[in-house]
Every structure is written in structure tokens, then in C-alpha cells.
Amino acid sequence: MVDSLTCKKGVYHPEKPSTSRDALHETLHALTSTSLAARASKAGSATLRNLWRLNNPFVSDSTQLQQAYRHALMKHFTHTDSEAWTAISNTVAKAIQPLLRHVEGEDKAPRLLLNIRDASRDATLAAVLQGLFGIDDVAPERLRYIGNEIHRLTVGKKQFDAIGTIPGSLPQELQRDADRMCDTLRALFVDAASSSELAANLLCTVSGTSDDFNPLNLVIPAFEAPWRATFYTLLAILQPGPSHPSSVLTLLTSPPHLHPPPSTLAIIYESLRLYPPIRRVRRDQRIDIEVVQRNPAYWGHAAETFDPARFLDEGGDIRSALIAPGSAWMPFAVGTMRCPSASGYSARLIAAIVGSVLRQLFLDGEAPRWVLEGAEWDEGARMGRPLRAGREEYGGVRVVVGGAQGAA
């Protein structure tokens, strides 16, 4: 379909032909009409419940349980103040320090290397533990083990689902590894189980007991999608190189204790649009979020270009209609199953994590200089084409800061 565009004061607005409106309506209807019971009955939900031994809104058909989670999380997000956001940022900074490699280039100039995937995963898990439960100072090797295992076993679970095997017949090794990782995570909650209101309420009361609770009921949904959003946000803003540093500078200079300005939020919104961390969902049918969020009928002829400015109006404020209910922007789902963090917490969390990572890479007062390297960073990525969005993509890509190479 060829999109038609109208222009007003230099801003392009896609017109929506009736067929496109119908397609969007069908997508929204499919997302909003599915019941908790229908979602919980899916084979993927059963595997999720069995592998991680979960009892949360993703695998349960209990409306009461869903409401308890939503109420507790919304209350927590509302009461996350500037001091808490500063603590999250500081925790992220500590979490990635062990991943920073200081080397000397062939030109004898110092360089700083960081694997972007590893930093995204460790930083996000650290931010989640601090932000939701007040857990800090997790040993780097334990943090890495938990984050890597959640990802590895989630991929294994999806592969298991794909072959249509009976959910109750999970491979013993997969189940054993999941139980071992959960025990390691549970050991971090010795104090938080009573000191954290979220842990005491949801983990130890709604979904379990003080003697038998599973942190993954909250950690899995709070970590899995945000770490991928953090990863692709970093890739997207670093992809243009130091000759186009505007997005890097915006996030680098966005103070974590202050509410993000529109320019910062626009970068996060655009990253979540072009690279939604949950690309497809299954309800009564398969729903492709990524296709909707890249459709030129809703986003203009440059729908596959990373352009945060599309979310800003002529006065520099957020074009709220683009992220409003009923729009073609739906990274957090819609309706009664919309993620509780969608009201602003998730976007601010991603901005805080990415900003903290950038502040470990680039010194104050210096123009950022960097290159991305790695076998997966191919010609398409270097030319600015849309990045591949598979779960295992770009795992070896590193950002190299400083030196003659960084000035390229």
C-alpha cells in the first residue's frame, strides 16, 4: 500500500485509508477482546507456568490476582520519587563497571570497550532489583548468571513451544536449570521479602507465602521486555555514529532525578515503536505488533527510519495522539491487559538505564566519539538500515570509545 501524506508546518501526517483503519481496528479488537482465561489457556502460558513455576497475571485466569498486581504496581510506580530514580541510576553505573574494558589501541591511545548486549542485560536486571525491591550491591557474577539464564531458558522455552510439545513434558535439564536459577535469585530476597512492600504483598501473600515465594513472578515480566528495549535503544542511538550524536547527547544529559523532557521521551517512544521488545503475541490469532508499528499508513513514508522527532510537535512537546489508546503505537499492549508500567514508568526506566550507561562511556565536556564493531555489525547496520530484531541478534557487538578509531 502506498501511503498518502499531508503536510502542516513541516510535519508530515499519514492519512489513514479505510482499509488501514480497518486493519488497525482489527488489531486493537484482537488485543482487547481476549480474556484472562483465554490467555492463560494457551500452550505458551502453560509452559511459562511450568518452567518458572509462576502464579502471576501472565499465567493465571484470576481477575482478583490481576487486580492485586495492577493496584500494587501502580501504587509503587506513583511513589517512585527522585531519590529512588537516582538510586536506580547509581545501581546501573555500578553494575556495568565490571564490563568496561580499558585497552590501548594500535595508535597507543586509550580506548574503552563495552559489549552492548551484556551491558543492557546486567544494567536492566540491576535496575529492576533496585527499583522494585531496593536490592543493591548484587555480585556481578550473580547478576550476570541470573540475567543470562533467564534469557537462555526463555529462548529454550519458546523453542519448546514452537515444536508443539505437551507443556507438562519439559526437558528435565531445562527444568533443573530453571529451578537452580530461581533458588539463586530467591537468596537475594532474604531481606527484601519483608522490607519491600511489593515483595511482601505480591510475592509472599498474593502469589505465594513468606516461606514459599517465587521472585520470578515479578522479575520475569519486569526484566525480559525492558532489557531488550534498553539493548535496541542503545543500538539505535549509537548506530548513526558520532557525526550524528543528538540522541546520545540528549540521553547522556538527561538527569535521572528529573522527569524526562519530551526530547528524551521521544527517543524512547521511537525505539519502542521501531523495535518493540514484544514483537508478536498470540491471542485467538497471531498479532504482529512490529508490522503495525512500522506501517507507513500510520507512520509515513519513513516508517522504517529511526526518527524520534516524529513524536514531537512544532513546539517540542510530545504528540500525545501518537501514543494514545487507539493509536498504532502499542508496545505495552492495550486494554485491560496493558502493562501497568505503560503510564510512564517503563519509558523513564529505559531512559534512566541508557543514560547511566552512556555516562560511564563518555566523559563530561567531551564530544562523544565512538564506533560499533563486531561481525554482526554488517554493512546494512553501518548504512543505517533497520536493525534485525531476533532474540539472538547483535550479541557480539561492542561500542569502542576514544582513540583515533572513535573519531571516525
VEXKOLZA-236431 format. One line per 2 residues: their letters; for each residue z, x, y of N, C-alpha, C. Coordinates in steps of 0.02 Angstrom, whole numbers, plus 50000, padded with zeros to 5 digits. Each point is the difference from the previous one (the first is absolute). Example, Ala and Ser with C-alpha at 12.3 -4.5 7.8 and 13.67 -1.06 7.14 Angstrom:
<rokes>
AS	50390:50660:49716:50000:49955:50059:50000:50045:50060; 49964:49982:50053:50003:50042:50059:50037:49961:50055;
</rokes>
This chain:
<rokes>
MV	50000:50043:49940:50000:49957:50060:50000:50044:50062; 49955:49984:50046:49998:50037:50063:50045:49965:50049;
DS	50046:50038:50029:50047:49970:50046:49970:49994:50070; 50018:49948:50035:49980:49993:50070:50060:50011:50043;
LT	49990:50035:50056:50057:50020:50041:49990:49975:50071; 50054:49983:50031:49999:49985:50071:50041:50052:50035;
CK	49985:50013:50062:50035:50052:50037:50032:49972:50063; 50062:50018:50011:50037:49979:50059:50040:50058:50026;
KG	49983:50023:50060:50035:50056:50031:50002:50060:49953; 49944:50013:49967:49995:50061:49959:50032:49994:49932;
VY	50031:49942:49983:50032:49992:49936:49956:49955:49957; 49984:50022:49940:49957:49962:49956:50041:49954:49957;
HP	49979:49937:49996:50035:49950:49961:49951:49971:49949; 50013:50007:49936:49955:49971:49951:50002:49925:50000;
EK	49940:49969:50000:49997:49929:49990:50009:49985:49927; 50024:49941:49984:50014:49983:49931:49955:49943:49978;
PS	49945:50015:49965:49958:49948:49973:50040:49956:49952; 49977:49939:49990:50038:49953:49958:50012:50027:49931;
TS	49951:50036:49972:50009:50027:49932:50056:50051:49999; 50007:50039:50053:50054:50050:50003:50067:49967:50008;
RD	50003:49947:50043:50062:49963:50008:50022:49969:49935; 49950:49973:49963:50016:49970:49936:50028:50051:49951;
AL	49969:50060:49999:50023:50053:49955:50072:50021:50017; 50014:50007:50065:50068:50018:50021:50048:49944:49983;
HE	49980:49938:50011:50043:49944:49983:50016:49999:49926; 49950:50014:49958:50011:50000:49928:50049:50056:49980;
TL	49994:50058:50032:50046:50055:49985:50071:49982:50021; 50007:49973:50060:50067:49981:50023:50030:49945:49956;
HA	49957:49953:49981:50025:49946:49957:50023:50027:49932; 49962:50047:49972:50019:50029:49935:50066:50037:50005;
LT	50013:50032:50057:50062:50038:50008:50060:49954:50013; 49988:49945:50035:50056:49957:50019:50015:49945:49950;
ST	49953:49985:49956:50010:49944:49955:50032:50020:49933; 50007:50064:49987:50029:50022:49937:50075:49994:50003;
SL	50029:49972:49947:50073:49991:49997:50033:50062:49971; 50066:50005:50011:50039:50053:49969:49993:50000:49924;
AA	50001:49940:49972:49995:49995:49927:49933:50026:49975; 49946:49985:50037:49934:50025:49980:49997:50076:50004;
RA	50027:50028:50054:49999:50073:50006:50042:50032:49945; 50059:49972:49987:50044:50029:49949:49971:49995:49930;
SK	49955:49952:49990:49972:49990:49933:49943:50048:49983; 49975:50037:50050:49944:50045:49988:50023:50058:49954;
AG	49952:50024:49960:50015:50055:49954:50025:50061:50037; 49971:50014:50060:50022:50058:50038:50072:49995:50022;
SA	50022:49939:50017:50070:49990:50019:50046:50010:49941; 49978:49977:49942:50041:50009:49939:50007:50074:49983;
TL	49946:50038:50006:50004:50072:49987:50045:50034:50051; 49994:49979:50063:50043:50028:50053:50073:49987:49984;
RN	50014:49939:49980:50069:49981:49984:50026:50040:49940; 49958:50009:49950:50023:50035:49940:50007:50075:50011;
LW	49952:50030:50034:50001:50073:50010:50060:50020:50043; 50010:49967:50056:50052:50020:50047:50064:49960:49992;
RL	49999:49951:49955:50058:49956:49987:50022:49966:50066; 49950:49970:50033:50012:49971:50066:50023:49928:49996;
NN	50034:49980:50052:50017:49931:50013:49998:49989:50075; 49939:49995:50027:49990:49993:50072:49945:49949:50013;
PF	49984:49985:50062:49950:49948:50015:49930:50014:49973; 49985:50063:49983:49933:50015:49974:49992:49978:49928;
VS	50054:49993:49964:49994:49984:49929:50038:49936:49981; 50036:49970:50047:50040:49941:49985:49969:49938:50031;
DS	50009:49943:49968:49976:49937:50028:50055:49962:50037; 50055:50034:50014:50057:49967:50033:49991:49999:50075;
TQ	49994:49940:50028:49996:49993:50073:50064:50022:50033; 50056:49988:49968:50065:50021:50027:50005:50076:50006;
LQ	49975:50034:49949:50002:50073:50002:49954:50026:50056; 49940:49971:50006:49955:50021:50053:50031:49990:50068;
QA	50031:49943:50011:50030:49986:50065:50059:50047:50015; 50038:50018:49948:50055:50047:50010:49975:50067:50022;
YR	49946:50024:49968:49971:50064:50018:49972:49998:50071; 49962:49947:50015:49969:49995:50066:50053:49998:50055;
HA	50052:49960:49990:50053:49993:50051:50036:50067:50011; 50018:50033:49946:50037:50064:50005:49958:50054:50033;
LM	49936:50003:49981:49956:50052:50028:49985:49987:50073; 49986:49938:50018:49987:49984:50070:50060:50016:50044;
KH	50059:49985:49975:50062:50017:50037:50006:50075:50008; 49985:50038:49947:50005:50073:50004:49949:50028:50049;
FT	49939:49977:49997:49948:50025:50045:50019:49985:50073; 50026:49941:50012:50018:49981:50068:50055:50045:50028;
HT	50045:50022:49957:50057:50040:50023:49987:50076:49995; 49938:50020:49984:49984:50071:49999:49990:50023:50072;
DS	50048:50037:50027:50000:50018:50071:49971:50069:50011; 50002:50022:50063:49970:50064:50018:50033:50059:49964;
EA	50066:49995:49989:50035:50053:49964:49976:50004:49928; 49988:49942:49969:49975:49999:49932:49930:50029:49995;
WT	49957:49984:50050:49932:50027:49999:50001:50076:50010; 50045:50025:50041:50006:50072:50008:50022:50033:49935;
AI	50046:49968:49964:50023:50027:49936:49943:50002:49950; 49958:49948:50000:49942:49999:49955:49954:50059:50015;
SN	49986:50010:50064:49955:50054:50020:50029:50068:49981; 50065:50010:50010:50032:50063:49983:49999:50012:49924;
TV	50010:49947:49962:50000:50005:49927:49930:50020:49975; 49948:49972:50031:49932:50018:49982:49988:50074:50014;
AK	50022:50023:50058:49991:50071:50017:50032:50046:49949; 50060:49983:49978:50033:50041:49949:49964:49997:49933;
AI	49973:49941:49984:49969:49991:49935:49937:50042:49991; 49962:50011:50054:49938:50036:49991:50007:50075:50013;
QP	50058:50023:50024:50008:50071:50012:49985:50043:49938; 50023:49981:49941:49985:50041:49940:49926:50001:49982;
LL	49960:49954:50027:49929:49996:49983:49957:50043:50047; 50028:50020:50056:49963:50040:50049:49993:50072:49976;
RH	49939:50024:50000:49987:50069:49977:49976:50042:50060; 50037:50053:50013:49981:50047:50053:49962:50058:49969;
VE	49938:50009:50021:49958:50053:49972:49967:50039:50057; 49971:50055:49981:49963:50042:50048:49926:49999:49980;
GE	49958:49981:50048:49928:49997:49987:49968:50068:49998; 49936:50000:49983:49963:50064:49998:49998:50033:50068;
DK	50006:49960:50053:50000:50028:50067:50070:50021:50022; 50048:49999:49952:50070:50019:50012:50038:49949:50042;
AP	49968:49946:50018:50034:49948:50039:50041:49955:49954; 50059:49979:50022:50041:49956:49958:49970:49931:49994;
RL	50007:49972:49942:49976:49932:49988:50053:49960:49964; 49995:49935:50008:50046:49953:49967:49959:49953:49957;
LL	50019:49995:49936:49963:49959:49953:50045:49943:49975; 49970:49941:49991:50037:49942:49975:49954:49956:49959;
NI	50020:49986:49938:49963:49953:49959:50016:49929:50027; 49949:49963:50020:50011:49937:50035:50027:49947:49952;
RD	49975:49998:49939:50025:49949:49953:50074:50012:49984; 50018:50062:49985:50070:50014:49982:50046:49986:50059;
AS	49978:50018:50060:50041:49987:50059:50008:49925:50011; 49946:49963:49991:50004:49927:50010:50048:49968:49951;
RD	49997:50023:49938:50041:49969:49948:50074:50017:50011; 50015:50063:50009:50070:50021:50010:50029:49970:50064;
AT	49960:50002:50053:50025:49975:50065:50014:49926:49998; 49956:49962:49968:50009:49928:49997:50060:49981:49957;
LA	50008:50032:49943:50058:49985:49958:50064:50017:50037; 50002:50057:50034:50059:50018:50039:50014:49949:50054;
AV	49947:49976:50033:50008:49951:50054:50026:49933:49973; 49976:49980:49941:50022:49937:49970:50073:50004:49980;
LQ	50020:50055:49969:50070:50007:49979:50047:50001:50060; 49979:50034:50053:50041:50003:50061:49999:49933:50037;
GL	49940:49973:50009:49993:49940:50040:50031:49938:49970; 49996:49992:49934:50027:49940:49969:50072:50008:49976;
FG	50018:50061:49978:50065:50009:49967:50045:50053:50031; 49976:50036:50051:50040:50053:50030:50009:50060:49956;
ID	49956:50010:49951:50004:50057:49955:49962:50058:50029; 50034:50056:50009:49970:50059:50032:50015:50061:49956;
DV	49968:50055:50018:50013:50065:49967:49988:49997:49925; 49946:49968:49979:49981:50001:49930:49967:50067:49985;
AP	50019:50031:49946:49972:50065:49982:49924:49995:49995; 49963:50048:50029:49927:49996:50001:49969:49989:49931;
ER	50026:50036:49950:49970:49993:49933:50012:49930:49972; 50056:49970:50017:50014:49932:49976:49956:49949:50036;
LR	49993:50010:50065:49957:49957:50040:49928:50001:49973; 49976:50060:49987:49931:50008:49975:49992:49969:49931;
YI	50049:50011:49957:49997:49972:49933:49997:49924:50001; 50042:49968:50040:50002:49927:50002:49934:49973:50028;
GN	49978:50027:50056:49937:49976:50030:49941:50010:49955; 49994:50059:49969:49944:50014:49956:50001:49955:49938;
EI	50060:49988:49973:50004:49959:49940:49985:49927:50014; 50023:49975:50057:49983:49931:50018:49924:49992:50003;
HR	49967:50048:50032:49928:49997:50006:49966:50008:49932; 50020:50050:49963:49967:50014:49935:50008:49941:49952;
LT	50060:49973:49997:50012:49945:49953:49969:49935:50024; 49994:49992:50066:49965:49941:50025:49926:50003:49982;
VG	49970:50059:50006:49930:50008:49980:49993:49987:49925; 50047:50026:49960:49999:49988:49928:50007:49926:49984;
KK	50041:49966:50038:50009:49928:49990:49936:49962:50016; 49965:50019:50053:49937:49967:50018:49946:50013:49947;
QF	49999:50060:49973:49952:50015:49946:50016:49958:49938; 50063:49991:49988:50023:49959:49943:49978:49928:50011;
DA	50008:49974:50061:49979:49932:50016:49925:49992:49991; 49962:50052:50020:49927:49995:50000:49971:49990:49930;
IG	50034:50024:49949:49972:49993:49933:50024:49936:49966; 50038:49960:50037:50019:49934:49975:50049:50000:49943;
TI	50042:50051:49997:50049:50004:49946:50059:49953:50013; 50033:49978:49948:50058:49955:50007:50054:50035:50041;
PG	50026:49969:50054:50049:50032:50045:50061:50027:49963; 50021:49966:49947:50061:50022:49966:49991:50061:49956;
SL	49938:50024:49994:49988:50057:49956:49985:50064:50038; 50038:50012:50053:49992:50061:50038:50011:50061:49956;
PQ	49960:50053:50011:50011:50062:49962:50072:50025:50008; 50030:50022:49947:50070:50022:50002:50011:50057:50050;
EL	49952:50045:50002:50007:50057:50046:50001:49977:50073; 49956:49952:50016:49998:49973:50068:50066:49967:50018;
QR	50026:49960:49954:50063:49966:50012:50058:50049:50006; 50000:50051:49957:50053:50049:50001:50001:50039:50065;
DA	49941:50019:50024:49995:50036:50064:50023:49956:50058; 49983:49936:49998:50021:49955:50053:50076:49992:50001;
DR	50030:49994:49942:50073:49993:49996:50035:50063:50025; 49972:50058:49982:50030:50063:50021:49997:50007:50076;
MC	49942:49982:50029:49994:50005:50073:50047:49951:50035; 50007:49940:49972:50045:49951:50030:50073:50024:49998;
DT	50020:50033:49947:50067:50027:49995:50011:50053:50054; 49949:50041:50012:50005:50052:50052:50007:49968:50069;
LR	49961:49947:50012:50004:49966:50064:50068:49965:50008; 50024:49969:49947:50063:49964:50003:50058:50047:50019;
AL	49995:50063:49979:50053:50048:50015:50007:50012:50075; 49946:49988:50039:50003:50008:50072:50038:49943:50034;
FV	50012:49946:49963:50029:49940:50030:50075:49992:49985; 50032:50054:49979:50071:49996:49984:50040:49974:50058;
DA	49986:50026:50060:50035:49976:50060:49964:49941:50032; 49934:50002:50001:49961:49948:50034:50009:49931:49969;
AS	50017:49998:49936:50008:49935:49966:50054:49958:50034; 50048:50033:50031:50052:49963:50035:49995:50006:50076;
SS	49975:50057:50025:49998:50011:50072:49939:49968:50033; 49946:49990:49963:49940:49971:50028:50001:49924:49988;
EL	49992:49962:50054:50001:49927:49993:49941:49976:49957; 49942:50030:50010:49942:49980:49959:50013:50013:49926;
AA	50026:50059:49984:50013:50016:49930:50053:49954:49971; 50055:49991:50037:50054:49958:49974:49978:49928:49991;
NL	49959:49975:50046:49980:49930:49999:49943:49989:49949; 49944:50035:50010:49941:49986:49958:50003:50033:49932;
LC	50014:50065:49999:49999:50037:49936:50058:49982:49955; 50060:49995:50029:50060:49992:49960:50025:49928:49994;
TV	49967:49954:50034:50022:49930:49997:49943:49954:49981; 49945:50000:50039:49945:49954:49988:49960:50020:49938;
SG	49983:50064:49993:49958:50023:49945:50038:50034:49943; 50064:50014:50010:50039:50034:49948:50074:49994:50015;
TS	50038:50048:49974:50072:50002:50013:50018:50070:50022; 50061:50008:50023:50022:50067:50022:50001:50050:49942;
DD	50006:49975:49939:50000:50044:49941:49931:50008:49969; 49954:49955:50018:49934:50002:49970:49949:49979:50053;
FN	49978:50049:50040:49952:49984:50053:49941:50048:49995; 49945:49978:50028:49938:50039:49996:49972:50011:50070;
PL	50007:50061:50028:49974:50014:50068:49926:49986:50008; 49963:50003:49944:49928:49990:50005:49980:49930:50023;
NL	50045:49952:49994:49985:49934:50025:49981:50001:50073; 50028:50046:50038:49982:50009:50071:49956:50061:50012;
VI	50014:50054:49963:49965:50063:50014:49926:49995:49984; 49982:49968:49944:49929:49995:49982:49960:49966:50055;
PA	50015:49939:50022:49959:49970:50053:50006:50034:50067; 50058:50031:50014:50009:50033:50064:49965:50067:50004;
FE	49984:50030:49943:49971:50067:49999:49926:50002:49982; 49979:49962:49950:49934:50009:49972:49943:49989:50050;
AP	50000:49945:50035:49948:49988:50050:50008:50043:50062; 50060:50007:50028:50008:50041:50061:49981:50073:49991;
WR	50012:50030:49942:49982:50071:49995:49925:50008:50001; 49964:49953:49971:49926:50005:50002:49975:49986:50071;
AT	50033:49955:50036:49981:49987:50070:50013:50062:50042; 50055:50034:49989:50015:50063:50035:49947:50053:49985;
FY	49982:50006:49936:49951:50049:49977:49933:49990:50036; 49975:49938:49999:49934:49988:50029:50002:50001:50077;
TL	50057:49984:50029:50005:50007:50072:49994:50073:50020; 50035:50044:49965:49994:50072:50014:49929:50025:49990;
LA	49969:49980:49944:49932:50022:49987:49953:49975:50055; 50008:49937:50020:49954:49970:50048:50006:50032:50069;
IL	50060:50015:50022:50007:50028:50068:49983:50075:50001; 50007:50034:49943:49983:50070:49997:49926:50011:49985;
QP	49967:49950:49972:49930:50007:49979:49953:50023:50056; 50007:49975:50062:49952:50020:50052:50007:50073:50022;
GP	50055:50033:49985:50010:50069:50020:50028:50006:50070; 50018:50061:50020:50034:50011:50065:49957:49985:50061;
SH	49935:49991:49991:49958:49982:50058:50010:49927:50020; 50031:49961:49956:50015:49929:50015:50073:49986:49982;
PS	50047:50026:50040:50071:49998:49980:50039:49939:50025; 49966:49950:50028:50036:49947:50035:50050:49964:49956;
SV	49981:49982:49939:50046:49964:49956:50058:50044:49979; 49986:50064:49986:50053:50047:49983:50049:50006:50057;
LT	49975:50009:50061:50044:50008:50058:50041:49937:50013; 49970:49942:49990:50036:49937:50011:50059:49994:49954;
LL	49990:50013:49936:50055:49994:49952:50049:50057:50006; 49975:50059:50017:50042:50059:50008:50051:49990:50055;
TS	49980:49966:50053:50042:49993:50059:50034:49931:50004; 49998:49962:49947:50031:49934:49999:50073:50007:49977;
PP	50049:49993:50045:50071:50011:49981:50023:49949:49948; 50031:50022:49946:50020:49953:49948:50053:49950:50021;
HL	50041:50017:50050:50054:49955:50019:49977:49944:50047; 49938:50005:50024:49973:49948:50044:49950:49957:49961;
HP	49993:49938:50020:49951:49957:49968:49930:50029:50012; 49959:50004:49949:49934:50032:50008:49958:49964:50053;
PP	49966:50037:50042:49956:49969:50050:49938:49972:49965; 49961:49959:50035:49940:49971:49969:49952:50052:49973;
ST	49992:50057:50033:49954:50051:49977:50020:50027:49932; 50065:50005:49988:50025:50023:49934:49989:49946:49948;
LA	50018:49939:50016:49993:49945:49952:49926:49990:49982; 49955:50009:50048:49929:49991:49987:49975:50048:49946;
II	50026:50061:50000:49981:50049:49949:50023:49977:49932; 50061:49976:49996:50027:49977:49936:49963:49937:49976;
YE	49987:49953:50045:49963:49940:49982:49931:50017:49974; 49967:50047:50033:49932:50019:49978:50001:50035:49933;
SL	50050:50042:49989:50006:50033:49934:50012:49947:49945; 50043:49952:50013:50014:49948:49951:49940:49954:49990;
RL	49957:49995:50051:49939:49960:49993:49949:50035:49957; 49984:50062:50018:49946:50037:49966:50022:50023:49931;
YP	50064:50017:49993:50026:50026:49936:50062:49961:49979; 49993:49936:49984:50059:49961:49980:50031:50030:49937;
PI	50066:50010:50000:50032:50032:49942:49996:49956:49937; 49996:49935:50009:49987:49955:49943:49931:49971:50012;
RR	49951:50027:49964:49931:49983:50014:49979:49934:49969; 50027:49986:49942:49980:49938:49964:50062:49970:49968;
VR	50002:49934:49998:50054:49965:49966:49969:49947:49954; 50038:49983:49950:49978:49947:49955:50046:49940:50007;
RD	49970:49944:50014:50036:49937:49999:49966:49957:49947; 49974:49943:50018:49958:49963:49953:49932:50033:49993;
QR	49985:50043:50049:49939:50039:49999:50014:50067:50031; 49951:50045:49994:50008:50066:50031:49984:49995:50074;
ID	50045:50025:50042:49992:49998:50072:49994:50071:50026; 49944:50014:50034:49986:50067:50024:50017:50006:50074;
IE	50060:50024:50014:50023:50008:50069:49956:50050:50037; 49983:50054:49968:49961:50053:50032:49933:49974:50024;
VV	49966:49959:49960:49935:49973:50019:50007:49957:50063; 50050:49958:50002:50011:49957:50058:50012:50042:50062;
QR	50041:50051:49993:50020:50041:50058:49947:50050:50022; 49945:50003:49962:49943:50042:50021:49938:49959:50013;
NP	50007:49935:50003:49942:49956:50008:49976:50001:50072; 49937:50020:50013:49974:50002:50068:50002:49932:50035;
AY	50001:49946:49962:50002:49934:50032:50064:49990:50039; 50053:50035:49980:50064:49993:50035:50016:50060:50043;
WG	49971:50058:49985:50021:50062:50033:49944:50036:50036; 49940:49971:50002:49946:50030:50038:49960:50050:49960;
HA	49947:50025:50030:49953:50044:49964:50032:50065:49978; 50055:50021:50033:50033:50063:49981:50062:49986:49958;
AE	49996:49950:49956:50058:49980:49961:50026:50055:49955; 49957:50046:49979:50021:50054:49955:50017:50064:50037;
TF	50007:49996:50065:50018:50057:50041:50074:49993:50019; 50037:50055:49997:50070:50001:50020:50002:50000:50076;
DP	50020:49944:50030:49999:49992:50072:50059:49958:50023; 50057:50032:50012:50060:49963:50022:49990:49959:50063;
AR	49952:50020:50042:49990:49964:50063:49979:49928:49989; 49975:49983:49942:49980:49931:49988:50059:49952:50005;
FL	50061:50026:49991:50060:49958:50003:50029:49995:50070; 49969:50033:50049:50026:50000:50068:49955:49960:50046;
DE	50030:49961:50044:49960:49964:50049:49986:50043:50061; 49968:49970:50049:49981:50039:50059:50060:50029:50037;
GG	50058:49968:49993:50060:50024:50034:50042:50048:49958; 49976:50016:49940:50036:50047:49958:50053:49967:49956;
DI	50002:49934:49998:50048:49965:49957:49967:49982:49934; 50041:49984:49950:49975:49981:49935:49963:49933:50005;
RS	49942:49997:49970:49963:49937:49995:50031:49961:49943; 50050:49960:50017:50042:49968:49950:49960:49953:49954;
AL	49944:49974:50024:49961:49954:49958:49973:50035:49938; 49991:50066:50004:49972:50037:49943:50050:50008:49943;
IA	50065:49994:50015:50050:50008:49947:50039:49936:49988; 49979:49946:50032:50036:49936:49994:49986:49967:49933;
PG	50043:49955:49978:49986:49962:49939:49933:49965:50005; 49961:50003:49946:49934:49971:50001:49945:50048:50018;
SA	50019:50062:50020:49950:50050:50017:49977:50037:49938; 49951:50045:50008:49974:50039:49944:50039:50064:49989;
WM	50059:50005:50030:50045:50058:49990:50058:49975:49959; 50005:50024:49937:50049:49973:49954:50029:50053:49952;
PF	50018:50059:50025:50026:50052:49955:50067:49983:49969; 50037:49952:50030:50065:49981:49973:49999:49933:49965;
AV	49938:49976:49983:49991:49934:49972:50015:49947:50053; 50000:49936:49980:50009:49946:50049:50043:49945:49968;
GT	50021:49953:50041:50037:49943:49974:50070:50017:49978; 50024:49961:49952:50069:50009:49977:50011:50065:49963;
MR	49946:50032:49977:50007:50063:49965:49986:50060:50045; 49996:49987:50065:49990:50055:50047:50061:50046:49998;
CP	49987:50065:50002:50054:50049:49996:50049:49991:50058; 50065:50000:49987:50049:49991:50055:49995:50054:50054;
SA	49975:50059:49982:49994:50054:50048:49940:49994:50046; 49959:49948:49988:49938:49993:50039:50012:49983:50073;
SG	50060:49978:50017:50014:49981:50069:50005:50060:50048; 49994:50059:49974:50001:50059:50043:50033:50061:49969;
YS	50043:49989:49950:50037:50057:49972:49953:50049:49966; 49954:49976:49959:49956:50046:49962:49958:50043:50046;
AR	49969:49968:50051:49958:50039:50046:50042:50053:50036; 50060:49982:50021:50042:50049:50035:50023:50054:49952;
LI	50013:49982:49937:50021:50051:49951:49945:50050:49989; 49938:49977:49991:49944:50046:49990:49991:50045:50061;
AA	50005:49970:50060:49994:50041:50061:50055:50052:50004; 50061:49982:49981:50056:50047:50003:49990:50057:49950;
IV	49977:49983:49940:49990:50052:49949:49945:50047:50021; 49943:49972:50019:49942:50042:50019:50017:50043:50060;
GS	50033:49970:50050:50019:50039:50059:50046:50057:49983; 50048:49989:49956:50046:50053:49981:49964:50055:49962;
VL	49954:49982:49955:49961:50051:49965:49961:50042:50049; 49967:49968:50047:49959:50037:50049:50043:50047:50042;
RQ	50061:49979:50016:50043:50044:50040:50023:50062:49962; 49996:49999:49934:50015:50060:49961:49940:50046:49997;
LF	49942:49973:50014:49938:50040:49996:49981:50031:50066; 50010:49963:50054:49974:50022:50065:50058:50011:50049;
LD	49999:50056:50033:50053:50018:50047:49990:49964:50066; 50055:49986:50034:49997:49967:50065:49962:50044:50050;
GE	49958:49968:50040:49966:50035:50053:49937:50037:49980; 49983:49999:49935:49940:50034:49976:49948:49948:49979;
AP	49937:50015:50016:49946:49955:49978:49995:50004:49924; 50003:49945:49965:49996:50001:49927:49935:50030:49975;
RW	50005:50045:49953:49941:50031:49968:50009:49995:49925; 49951:49976:49966:50007:49992:49928:49932:49992:49967;
VL	49998:50010:49935:49944:49981:49958:50029:49970:49936; 49961:49960:49967:50017:49975:49934:49959:50037:49948;
EG	50032:50019:49946:49965:50037:49948:50020:49974:49931; 49957:50015:49952:50011:49978:49932:49934:49977:49970;
AE	49993:50007:49935:49937:49983:49967:49980:49928:50012; 50049:49955:50005:49985:49929:50009:49978:49983:50071;
WD	50015:50046:50047:49980:49986:50069:49926:50020:50007; 49957:49954:49979:49929:50014:49993:49962:49989:50065;
EG	49934:50005:49995:49959:49993:50060:50008:49932:50033; 50005:49947:49958:50009:49934:50029:50062:49994:50043;
AR	50055:50028:49975:50063:49999:50038:49993:50041:50063; 49968:50058:49995:49992:50043:50058:49954:49969:50052;
MG	49954:49958:49978:49954:49967:50046:50029:49937:50031; 50061:49982:49979:50032:49942:50030:49986:49934:49965;
RP	49972:50003:49940:49986:49938:49964:50065:49970:49973; 50001:49936:49983:50061:49969:49974:50025:50038:49938;
LR	50065:50008:49996:50030:50037:49945:50003:49957:49937; 49994:50033:49943:50008:49964:49937:50072:49977:49994;
AG	50010:49943:49969:50066:49969:50002:50034:49994:49932; 49977:50036:49950:50032:49998:49935:50069:50030:50001;
RE	50041:49982:49951:50070:50023:49998:50006:50075:49990; 49951:50032:49971:50005:50071:49986:49956:50043:50046;
EY	49973:49970:50052:49956:50037:50045:50039:50047:50047; 49969:50057:50017:50023:50047:50051:50069:50029:49987;
GG	50020:50002:49936:50066:50027:49983:50008:50074:50015; 49944:50037:50002:50005:50072:50013:49983:50020:50071;
VR	49991:49951:50044:49981:50016:50069:50060:50025:50040; 49990:50055:50036:50053:50029:50041:49978:50003:50072;
VV	50048:49994:50045:49987:50014:50070:50021:50071:50014; 49957:50038:50033:50013:50069:50018:50005:50004:50076;
VG	50057:50022:50024:50014:50000:50071:50005:50071:50025; 49966:50014:50058:50005:50065:50033:49948:50049:49976;
GA	50001:50059:50031:49952:50052:49982:49931:49985:50026; 49954:50046:49987:49932:49991:50023:49967:49940:49966;
QG	50019:49988:49937:49971:49945:49963:50020:49934:50032; 50063:49996:50022:50024:49937:50029:49964:49984:50065;
AA	49969:50050:50032:49965:49987:50063:49930:49975:49989; 49977:49997:49937:49932:49981:49986:49988:49927:50019;
</rokes>
